């Protein structure tokens, strides 16, 4: 699916407006939604969005970019998002053994665990 950059930007802003009341109290102004960084928008949709909104991410961003945000921002939050991380791994990233993948990523990226030992 190749869309024009204008279409992608409008879709990104629309997605930001939908997710803003759930995740961004400071971005309630419609003009400020345009300023939400891509990684923060992806993180917010993965955490607060429903499956339809999450699927919409894949039409706006490369799957590898979404997966990188998931690994660097959600997996490191550990048990708090365990159920969500397993569901995302299985349903959106088609990872065969989600628990093992998440544990490995958590151990690799968790700075607290690395520096506290």
N, C-alpha and C positions, 0 to 999 in steps of 0.2 A: 504494500500500500504506500504509494508515494503521494503525499499531499503537499500542497504549497506551504511555505513557511508561515504565511498569513493564516491559513486554516489551522495549522498546528498551534500557533500562538493563541488564536481565539479559543480553541479547544482546551488549551492549558489554562487560560484565564477562567473559562467556564468551570473546569474541574476545581480550580482554586476557590471559586465562589461557592461551590457545593460543599467543599470540605472545610472551608474557613470557620463556619459556626461551630463545628465539632472539634477543631484542632487549634485555631488561631484567633484568640480573642483580640489580638492587636491588629489583625488584618480585616477588620469588619468593614472598612471603607472600600467600596468597589474599586477605586483607583489603586489602593495599596495592595490588592490581590496580585496585581501585575508584578510586584516586586518580590514575591515569594521565590526564593531560590529553588531550582529544580530538585536538588537532593532533599530539601525540606518538604517540598510538595509530595514527592514520592514516598518519603517516610510517613507523612501524615495520612496519605491515602491507604498505604499498607496497614497502618494501625487502626485508623478510624473509619475507613471506607468499607462498603460492602463489596461483594464479588463483582458486581457490574462496574463499579468505579475502579476496582483493581484491574479488571480487564481493559478498561479504557486507557490505563497507563501504558499498556503494551502497544497501543496505537499511536502513542505520543513519544515514547522513548524506546531505545533499544533494550531488548530483554537483558543483555549483559550489564547495562547501566543500572537497571532496576535491581538485578541480582546483587550487584556490588553495593548498592545502598542498603539492601536488606541485610547483607552480611556485615557491613560495617556499622550499621545503626540499630538494627533490631536484634540480631542474634546476640550481640554483646550485652544486651539487657538481661540475659539469662532467664531464670525461672519465671520472671514476671510475664514474659511473652511466650512462654514455652508452647502452649497450645496453638497460638497464632503462628509461631514459627514452623511448627510441624505441619500445620495446614497449608501454609504458603509453600513450603518445600515440596509437599506432595502434589498439591493441586495446581500450582502456578509455575513451579520450576521443574516438575517431573523428576524429582530426586527419589531414587529407588529406596534408599534407607535413610529417611529424614533424621531419625534420632542420632545416628552415627555422624552424619554430615554436620548437623547442628553442633554436636559436642566437639567435633574436630575444629570447626570454625570458631566456636566459643573459646576453646583453649588457645587457638592461634591469635585471636584478635583481642582477648580480654587483657587489657593493660594492667588492671588492678591485680589480677592473679599473678601476672608476671613480675610485678614490682613488689608485691607483698611477701614473696618468699625469700 
